[in-house]
Amino acid sequence: MVRGFADKAEGRLLVRSEVGSGTTFMVRLPQSAPPSDGGVV
């Protein structure tokens, strides 16, 4: 589910796992341009 979201947004899903420390998931998404009307995203 998360991987599909990252793929559709042209981002990346990174996973790091260490025995005894656990697993870290990081979702990297591209920066978007600010709205042209100056409104809140």
Residue pairs with C-beta under 8 A, 6 or more apart in sequence:
2 13
2 25
2 27
3 13
5 27
6 12
6 13
6 27
6 28
6 29
9 29
9 30
10 30
11 27
11 28
11 29
11 30
12 27
12 28
13 25
13 26
13 27
13 28
14 25
14 26
14 27
14 28
15 23
15 24
15 25
15 26
16 23
16 24
16 26
17 23
17 24
32 41
34 41
35 41
